[in-house]
Amino acid sequence: MNDRLSAPFVLVVGLFALACSRSEVPADPVAAPAPEAPPVATAAGPCQLNLYIWSEYIDPEVVADFERLMSCKVAIEVFDSNESMIAALEAGGTSRFDIVVPSDYSLQTMIRRGLLAPLRHGNIPNLVNLDDKFVNPAFDPGNQHSVAYQWGTVGIFLRQAGGAPPPRSWRLLFDPAQQPGRFALLDSERDMIGSVLMYLGHSVNTTEPAELGAAREALREAKKRSAGFQADVGGKNMLLARQVTAAVVFNGDAVRGMNEDPATLFFVPEEGGVIWVDNLAIPAQAPHRDTAEKFINFILDPQVGARLSNFNQYATPNRAAKPFITPADLANEAIYPSARIMARLEWIRDLGDENALYDELWRQVQAD
């Protein structure tokens, strides 16, 4: 999640190749071989794939089809934040899981800490199906360690009430005078802090002490008035159960919620919001590395990729899948943002040692 997007969409998408210093783009980035990984243990016995992924993030039928195709068993475990996923890998998960699904900025952290194995591109011929803007991304030059899975935004999921429509603003949560009712915050460190920073008019990647201090106080006050921090799909589920009136959520969760309850809506606030891309990656000591690469190749099949996004209702990074995407979803700005919305989105960056500033801010808010 990189530099602030302020240009029209046709320029914005280029940020995958900007923002961070990067290698020169190879003439054929898909065909460019990744460096060989150190030896990785391979488990004997029946075919197995251990998938570590966000909640409600893959069509069970897609998993079942892969199991039938490969005569393979897929075991799924879920995580609720990038931070908890990284902690699990550092606690021994690099030799336990075969596929993980990190967001862009956290993927940089994982590469730096040696948690991921390079991909062997020769085993993933469907890489050619990726949209150009997801090839050779700044957070992983040459797609050496990752392949884009789904992309989307962070915003507000709201239950509509009678009368004048509310402002499409973060003020609904962070200004007590504008609050429409009880609300839920998102238990995702950089996404939630970034949303507060946007409300305050700052970059989601600021390292200025005064700006981070203001974000900490705004988030502390919001926490006192809220239903607390809800992991992943929790805010969406609370709103559908009428336990809250508004929630900070990932857009695909909200779109699925709107399908269940037409009296709800999702928007990226006028001050701006976070944009992200989640990726498929293989832990450094994955026990079934060959099967993991076959799974990545399977997900990149055009029709499989379309089924995935039609189920998740997040945007696909798979160019070849677009003809198979539900037309109404392709036209839905909550899934595929317009140029107007894209112009106010910002990518989160891995800040290296300065990530500690956000970790400490989050710790202080959570401790209150």
Secondary structure, 3 states (H helix, E strand, C coil): CCCECCCCHHHHHHHHHCCCCCCCCCCCCCCCCCCCCCCCCCCCCCCEEEEEEECCCCCHHHHHHHHHHHCCEEEEEEECCHHHHHHHHHCCHHHCCCEECCEHHHHHHHHHCCCECCCCHHHCHHHHHECHHHCCCCCCHHHCCCEEEEEEEEEEEEECCCCCCCCCCCHHHHCHHHCCCCEEEECCHHHHHHHHHHHCCCCCCCCCHHHHHHHHHHHHHHHHHCCCEECCCHHHHHHHCCCCCEEEEEHHHHHHHHHHCCCEEEECCCCCEEEEEEEEECECCCCCHHHHHHHHHHHCCHHHHHHHHHHHCCECCEHHHHHHCCHHHHCCCCCCCCHHHHCCEEECCCCHHHHHHHHHHHHHHHHC
